[in-house]
Amino acid sequence: MLTDHWYAVTTSSELGAKPVGLRRLARDLVLWRTPDGQACCAVDACPHRGAALSRGRLHKGCLECPYHGLRFEGQGACVAVPAHPDAAIPPALHLSTLPVREAHGLVWVFNGQDPKVDIPWDAAFETALKAEGGVFVDLSDHFDVSYLRVMENLTDYHHVAHVHRRTAPVPAQVTAFSARRDGLNVYVQGTLGKPGERGHMKASTHIVAPCLAQLDFGGLARFAVCATPIDADNVWLFARYSQTALRFPGLEGLLTRLLGAFDYRLLQRREDAPIWRSQRLPDPADIGRYTLLPADEGIRLYFEIHQELSQ
């Protein structure tokens, strides 16, 4: 996976009174909050003898190892060794920390040491997502596929008529399609079917490589997506979802959650995911075996960016 980029790893609400252990970016990580509420992240291994710090506790404002009680402050320095309270603490007893930021209800971790770029979910991205108003709900899940299979699927409108033929019937013909690139951004627009045809649908996608996207399906549903690698073969998929298809005063939140769950749990888990698993590429990033169609231009542009970032 790519280094020197920010990745959303969990929601801010997940960090509370206990350390949180999770696997992201092919590493076991521990996240916690300092007494002033600052989010912190480190490799989930005590530098003393490798115990998982996520099995410990937060004590006196520090992350405490469950094995021997060593305590670490938010920047990773060891501040207490109970077995030798009066001895100098070896400098090597220091956590391997990662830069952390919180924004838009998500905890972002930088896969590197010196972040010189901002998180990809910037003010313009947020403004575009909320432009139509409505109620938003957060959904997340794990899938046993490379995050690249998810990212390429986000600009693939012509799969809907076939993979989701029973749950979201739309015309198969792509009657209008455009894709362009601007730096790390890919902008795609497309139409399925002809005006007046049953199921006629317009869609648009904005990808911010490597792992962020925003989608709008005909003004009926829109959502932001973070596809964060857990490791080479697994992805944590987060979506902030809204819909305008069903609006009833007092019930918008419930209806949005139900429709979001239908999309996320049924369409993706039972219909998309089996197809993703079937795309067996020796290297998930090498799409040289693909024979791309005009409606796949967004996919080509995304992997063009991915290849450049990999160099």
C-alpha positions as CSV (number, residue, x, y, z in Angstrom):
1,M,0.0,0.0,0.0
2,L,1.1,3.6,-0.6
3,T,3.1,5.5,2.0
4,D,3.1,9.2,2.7
5,H,-0.7,9.5,2.6
6,W,-3.4,10.1,5.2
7,Y,-5.8,7.2,5.8
8,A,-9.1,7.2,7.8
9,V,-8.7,4.2,10.2
10,T,-11.8,4.5,12.5
11,T,-14.5,6.9,13.7
12,S,-13.7,9.4,16.4
13,S,-16.6,7.9,18.5
14,E,-14.6,4.6,18.8
15,L,-12.0,6.3,21.0
16,G,-13.1,6.5,24.6
17,A,-11.9,5.3,28.0
18,K,-10.0,2.3,26.8
19,P,-7.2,1.7,24.2
20,V,-8.5,0.5,20.9
21,G,-6.6,-2.1,18.9
22,L,-7.1,-2.5,15.2
23,R,-5.3,-3.6,12.1
24,R,-4.8,-1.0,9.4
25,L,-2.0,-0.4,6.8
26,A,-0.7,-3.9,7.3
27,R,0.2,-3.1,10.9
28,D,-1.4,-3.8,14.3
29,L,-2.1,-0.3,15.8
30,V,-3.2,0.9,19.1
31,L,-5.2,4.2,19.4
32,W,-6.1,6.1,22.6
33,R,-6.9,9.6,23.9
34,T,-4.8,11.7,26.2
35,P,-6.6,13.4,29.2
36,D,-7.0,16.6,27.0
37,G,-8.8,14.5,24.3
38,Q,-6.0,14.3,21.8
39,A,-6.1,11.1,19.7
40,C,-2.8,9.1,19.6
41,C,-1.6,6.1,17.6
42,A,1.3,3.7,17.8
43,V,2.3,0.3,16.7
44,D,0.5,-2.1,19.0
45,A,3.7,-3.6,20.6
46,C,5.3,-2.5,23.9
47,P,9.0,-1.8,23.2
48,H,9.9,-3.7,26.3
49,R,8.9,-7.2,25.3
50,G,6.3,-6.8,22.6
51,A,3.0,-7.2,24.4
52,A,-0.1,-5.8,22.8
53,L,-0.7,-2.4,24.4
54,S,-4.3,-2.5,23.2
55,R,-4.8,-5.1,26.0
56,G,-3.8,-2.6,28.6
57,R,-5.5,0.4,30.1
58,L,-5.4,4.2,30.3
59,H,-4.0,5.1,33.7
60,K,-3.1,8.5,35.1
61,G,-3.3,10.0,31.6
62,C,-1.0,7.4,30.1
63,L,-1.2,4.2,28.0
64,E,-0.2,1.4,30.4
65,C,1.2,-1.9,29.2
66,P,-0.8,-4.9,30.5
67,Y,2.3,-7.1,30.9
68,H,4.6,-5.0,33.2
69,G,2.8,-1.8,33.7
70,L,5.1,0.5,31.7
71,R,3.4,3.8,31.0
72,F,3.6,5.9,27.9
73,E,2.6,9.5,27.2
74,G,0.9,10.7,24.1
75,Q,4.1,11.3,22.1
76,G,5.3,7.8,22.9
77,A,7.9,8.4,25.6
78,C,8.0,6.0,28.5
79,V,7.4,7.9,31.7
80,A,7.2,5.0,34.3
81,V,8.8,1.6,34.8
82,P,7.2,0.2,38.0
83,A,9.8,-2.5,38.5
84,H,12.6,0.2,38.6
85,P,10.8,3.4,39.7
86,D,14.1,5.2,40.6
87,A,16.2,4.2,37.6
88,A,16.8,6.1,34.5
89,I,14.4,5.1,31.7
90,P,16.2,3.7,28.6
91,P,15.6,5.9,25.6
92,A,14.8,2.8,23.6
93,L,11.6,2.4,25.6
94,H,9.7,4.7,23.2
95,L,6.6,3.8,21.2
96,S,6.7,3.7,17.4
97,T,4.1,6.4,16.9
98,L,2.3,7.6,13.8
99,P,0.9,11.1,13.1
100,V,-2.8,11.5,13.8
101,R,-5.5,14.0,13.0
102,E,-9.2,14.1,13.6
103,A,-11.6,15.6,11.1
104,H,-15.2,15.1,10.0
105,G,-15.8,12.5,12.7
106,L,-12.9,10.3,11.6
107,V,-9.5,9.5,12.9
108,W,-6.8,9.8,10.3
109,V,-3.4,8.2,10.5
110,F,-0.4,9.2,8.3
111,N,1.3,6.2,6.7
112,G,4.8,7.7,7.1
113,Q,6.6,10.0,9.6
114,D,6.6,13.5,8.1
115,P,3.2,14.6,6.9
116,K,3.6,17.4,4.3
117,V,0.1,17.2,2.9
118,D,-3.3,17.7,4.4
119,I,-6.0,15.0,4.8
120,P,-7.8,14.5,1.5
121,W,-11.3,15.1,3.0
122,D,-10.9,18.9,2.8
123,A,-13.4,21.8,3.1
124,A,-14.4,21.6,-0.6
125,F,-15.0,17.9,-0.4
126,E,-17.2,18.4,2.7
127,T,-19.1,21.3,1.1
128,A,-19.9,19.2,-2.0
129,L,-21.1,16.3,0.1
130,K,-23.5,18.4,2.2
131,A,-24.6,20.7,-0.7
132,E,-28.1,19.1,-1.0
133,G,-28.7,18.9,2.8
134,G,-30.4,15.8,4.3
135,V,-29.6,13.4,7.1
136,F,-26.3,11.5,7.0
137,V,-25.5,8.2,8.7
138,D,-22.2,6.4,9.1
139,L,-21.7,2.8,8.1
140,S,-18.6,0.7,8.1
141,D,-17.6,-2.9,7.4
142,H,-14.6,-5.2,6.6
143,F,-14.2,-7.0,3.3
144,D,-11.7,-9.7,2.4
145,V,-10.5,-8.0,-0.8
146,S,-7.9,-5.5,-1.7
147,Y,-8.9,-1.9,-1.3
148,L,-8.1,-1.5,-5.0
149,R,-11.1,-3.7,-6.0
150,V,-13.3,-1.3,-4.1
151,M,-11.8,1.8,-5.5
152,E,-12.1,0.7,-9.2
153,N,-15.7,-0.3,-8.6
154,L,-16.6,3.3,-7.6
155,T,-16.5,4.6,-11.1
156,D,-17.9,1.5,-12.7
157,Y,-21.6,2.3,-13.4
158,H,-22.2,-0.4,-16.1
159,H,-21.9,-3.2,-13.6
160,V,-25.1,-2.1,-11.8
161,A,-27.4,-3.5,-14.5
162,H,-25.9,-7.0,-14.1
163,V,-24.5,-7.4,-10.6
164,H,-27.6,-5.7,-9.0
165,R,-30.2,-6.7,-11.6
166,R,-32.7,-7.9,-9.0
167,T,-32.0,-5.3,-6.3
168,A,-31.4,-2.1,-8.3
169,P,-32.6,-2.6,-11.9
170,V,-31.3,0.0,-14.3
171,P,-30.6,0.0,-18.1
172,A,-27.4,-1.6,-19.2
173,Q,-26.5,0.9,-22.0
174,V,-24.1,3.7,-21.1
175,T,-25.5,6.6,-23.0
176,A,-23.3,9.4,-21.7
177,F,-19.9,9.1,-20.0
178,S,-17.0,11.3,-19.2
179,A,-13.9,10.9,-17.1
180,R,-11.1,13.4,-16.4
181,R,-8.2,13.7,-14.1
182,D,-6.8,16.6,-12.2
183,G,-3.8,15.7,-10.1
184,L,-4.9,13.1,-7.6
185,N,-8.5,13.6,-8.4
186,V,-10.6,11.7,-10.9
187,Y,-14.0,13.1,-11.9
188,V,-16.5,10.7,-13.6
189,Q,-20.1,11.3,-14.9
190,G,-22.3,8.8,-16.6
191,T,-25.8,7.9,-17.6
192,L,-27.4,4.5,-17.8
193,G,-30.2,4.3,-20.3
194,K,-32.0,7.0,-22.3
195,P,-34.2,9.8,-21.0
196,G,-37.7,8.4,-20.3
197,E,-36.4,4.8,-20.2
198,R,-37.4,2.9,-17.1
199,G,-34.6,3.0,-14.5
200,H,-32.8,5.8,-16.3
201,M,-30.1,6.9,-13.9
202,K,-27.4,9.6,-13.8
203,A,-24.4,9.2,-11.6
204,S,-21.2,11.0,-10.7
205,T,-18.0,10.1,-8.8
206,H,-15.2,12.2,-7.4
207,I,-12.1,10.1,-6.4
208,V,-9.3,11.5,-4.4
209,A,-6.5,8.9,-4.7
210,P,-5.6,6.7,-3.1
211,C,-8.6,5.9,-0.9
212,L,-11.3,8.5,-0.8
213,A,-14.4,9.1,-3.0
214,Q,-17.7,10.8,-3.2
215,L,-20.6,9.4,-5.2
216,D,-24.0,10.7,-6.2
217,F,-26.7,8.5,-7.8
218,G,-29.2,10.6,-9.6
219,G,-29.7,12.9,-6.7
220,L,-31.4,10.0,-4.8
221,A,-28.4,8.9,-2.8
222,R,-25.0,10.3,-2.1
223,F,-22.2,9.3,0.1
224,A,-18.5,9.6,0.9
225,V,-16.4,6.5,1.0
226,C,-13.1,5.7,2.6
227,A,-11.5,2.4,1.5
228,T,-8.6,1.9,3.9
229,P,-6.3,-1.1,3.6
230,I,-6.2,-3.4,6.5
231,D,-3.6,-5.4,4.7
232,A,-2.9,-6.5,1.2
233,D,-6.1,-8.7,1.1
234,N,-8.5,-6.9,3.3
235,V,-10.2,-3.4,3.5
236,W,-12.0,-1.3,6.1
237,L,-14.8,0.4,4.2
238,F,-16.4,3.4,5.7
239,A,-19.4,5.3,4.2
240,R,-21.2,8.5,5.2
241,Y,-24.5,8.0,3.5
242,S,-27.5,10.2,2.7
243,Q,-30.6,9.8,0.6
244,T,-33.3,12.0,-0.8
245,A,-35.5,9.3,-2.3
246,L,-37.6,9.0,0.9
247,R,-38.3,12.1,3.0
248,F,-40.8,12.0,5.8
249,P,-40.6,14.5,8.6
250,G,-39.3,12.9,11.7
251,L,-38.4,9.7,9.9
252,E,-35.5,10.8,7.7
253,G,-32.8,9.4,10.0
254,L,-34.4,6.0,10.3
255,L,-35.2,5.8,6.6
256,T,-31.6,6.8,5.7
257,R,-30.2,4.2,8.0
258,L,-32.4,1.5,6.6
259,L,-31.6,2.4,3.0
260,G,-27.9,2.8,3.8
261,A,-27.9,-0.7,5.4
262,F,-29.7,-2.1,2.4
263,D,-27.0,-0.7,0.1
264,Y,-24.0,-1.5,2.3
265,R,-25.0,-4.8,3.7
266,L,-27.0,-6.4,0.9
267,L,-25.8,-4.9,-2.3
268,Q,-22.1,-4.7,-1.4
269,R,-21.7,-7.7,0.9
270,R,-23.9,-10.2,-1.0
271,E,-23.6,-8.9,-4.6
272,D,-20.5,-6.8,-5.1
273,A,-18.1,-8.7,-2.7
274,P,-18.3,-12.1,-4.4
275,I,-17.4,-10.4,-7.8
276,W,-14.5,-8.6,-6.2
277,R,-13.2,-11.8,-4.7
278,S,-13.4,-13.4,-8.2
279,Q,-11.0,-10.9,-9.7
280,R,-7.9,-12.9,-9.1
281,L,-4.9,-10.7,-10.1
282,P,-1.4,-11.9,-9.0
283,D,-0.7,-8.2,-8.1
284,P,-3.9,-6.3,-7.1
285,A,-2.4,-3.1,-8.5
286,D,-1.5,-4.6,-11.9
287,I,-4.5,-4.3,-14.3
288,G,-2.4,-5.1,-17.3
289,R,-4.6,-8.2,-17.8
290,Y,-7.7,-6.1,-18.1
291,T,-9.2,-5.1,-21.5
292,L,-10.8,-1.8,-20.7
293,L,-13.9,-0.4,-22.3
294,P,-14.7,3.3,-22.9
295,A,-17.0,3.2,-19.8
296,D,-13.9,2.1,-17.7
297,E,-12.0,5.3,-18.3
298,G,-12.3,6.3,-14.7
299,I,-10.7,3.0,-13.7
300,R,-7.8,3.6,-16.1
301,L,-7.2,7.1,-14.7
302,Y,-7.3,5.9,-11.1
303,F,-4.7,3.2,-11.7
304,E,-2.6,5.7,-13.7
305,I,-2.4,7.8,-10.5
306,H,-1.8,4.7,-8.4
307,Q,1.1,3.7,-10.5
308,E,2.6,7.2,-10.3
309,L,2.3,7.3,-6.5
310,S,3.9,3.8,-6.3
311,Q,7.1,5.0,-7.9
